[in-house]
Amino acid sequence: MPARTALPLTLDDQLCFALYSTSLAMTKAYKPLLDRLGLTYPQYLAMLVLWQHDDMTVKHIAARLNLDSATLTPLLKRLEAQGFIERRRGLDDERLVYIRLTKAGTSLKRAARDVPGGISTATQQTPEFLVRLREDLTRLRGTLNEHLESR
């Protein structure tokens, strides 16, 4: 385990603020790209999950996005109202709600194909840097989740 170093209690020295403010900037960079698709950033994340694995339960989508079902449900209802997904109750267990892409939701994936490139351009970073950063952040998230689960 790395040695702990006392950092000054200033905003710019806090890792949490660097992550938070970068996340806000990233979301703002996505906004014009997603506005063209009629999606919010959280809706885009849900659609990414469904484009990868269609016909999933709300519970599985929520787990994949690190959200609780109560937070995800209103977002999914809005996607359904837009015609991108359909929700249906499980036949064997009515407590389960399955989410399936509609034809419009599947077609939206083709329209979204330029989003990652637009974000890559906005970052003005090399692909290698961005891959390494994503890997580092994924590792950090995993470590934090392990710490929280061990409490």
Secondary structure, 3 states (H helix, E strand, C coil): CCCCCCCCCCHHHCHHHHHHHHHHHHHHHHHHHHHCCCCCHHHHHHHHHHHHCCCEEHHHHHHHHCCCHHHHHHHHHHHHHCCCEEEEECCCCCCCEEEEECHHHHHHHHHCCCHHHHHHHHHCCCHHHHHHHHHHHHHHHHHHHHHHHCC
